[in-house]
Amino acid sequence: MDLPEKIRKAASVVRANPGRGIAFTGAGVSVESGIPPFRGRHGLWNTVDPSFIELNHFYADPEGCWTKIREVFYDHWGKAEPNEAHFALAELMKEGFLEGIVTQNIDALHQRAGAENVIEFHGTMDELLCLQCSARHAPERELLDQKRPTCPKCGGLLKPDFVFFSEGIPKEAFDSSFQMAEDCAFILVIGTSGEVMPACEIPRIAKRHGAVLIEVNPEPSAFTRTLTDIFLPGPATEIMRRILREVEAS
């Protein structure tokens, strides 16, 4: 089966199950927005020591960690814009085909593209969490420019509200994601290697409960040979644009 035929088949699955699909996205969906993946050949951790987002290290040296956090996540990633894959997923949601998106990404680009029901499995860089009073604040420049950003309410130390190494997945995100996977009729798996636990269990749970797994990746992943029903090789922007066009054409 050639790629155009596979895309038509994927679109037919989407059309046949309105409101019963979910998307599960990883770093690959944001690569074309200029955000590198963490792992792999061109991964961030090949050039940057990830210890600055290890929780105990952060407590021990907040100023040093914040210097790197600011540079990597806010000075660079903060300039990224949603790409066509983000917009295509948001459109599929608006048109009633997707119930929601479970993303491993922390960049908030799905929401900026217009998607509403987004579960951020690993949290978000779009909020700062006070480690003392649990207040959340937008990452405004006046906070980010502090050497050691502190809570305007209580003066406690702020950290980005995403999961650091040695932190657990937030319970609400965990439970909601796994429930959505159990209930869906199809799952669009986009831009993920399928190797990061426990997130990689989400497509497996969907498949176990009878969902059709449609995978969009430049290269085969840990899911491709054992779980994937329709594998669509290529950049997320191109493939998602073509799926959306095919869905809307019918």
Buried (B, 14 or more C-beta within 10 A) or exposed (E): EEEEEBBBBBBEBBBEBBEBBBBBBBBBBBBBBEBBBBBBEEBBEEEBEBBBBBBEBBEEBBEBBBBBBBEBBBEEBBEBEBBBBBBBBBBBBEBEBBBBBBBBBBBBBBBBBBBEBBBBBBBBBBBBBBBBEEBEBEBEEEBBEEEEBBBEEEEBBBBBBBBBEEBEBBEEBBEBBBEBBBEBBBBBBBBBBBEBEEBBBBBBBBBEEEBBBBBBBEEBBBBBEEBBBBBBBBBBBBBBBBBBEBBEEE
